[in-house]
Amino acid sequence: MFLSPPKDGTGTVQGLSATVFDTTEQYWTRRRLTVLSEAGLRIGSTLDATRTVEELADVAVTGFADFVTVDLLDSVALGDEPEPVPPADPVTVRRAAQRAAGPSDSP
């Protein structure tokens, strides 16, 4: 916000002029770009799926989330390629990563 007093020819203050800029959208745009940049640097350092989802959870908690869990299909967690699962069949998943914001956050 900028404040300026308009003055007449003799220098007497005639009022007050205020200029206000809403930078909320710019702030959130910069924040999103920062998270994307950090994600690009930190996610995918290996080809190991479990390590990659741990990196994903770390970035999400430090960037925008309070709590993150990532579950992988059992076959993927065991290092295999994902297989199509018929809709009527049960799906087995394994917890691959879990992170929480705050003092209890321990990668």
Beta strands, then each sheet from edge to edge (+ up, - down):
strand 1: 2-4
strand 2: 17-19
strand 3: 67-73
strand 4: 93-100
sheet 1: 1+ 2-
sheet 2: 3+ 4-
end
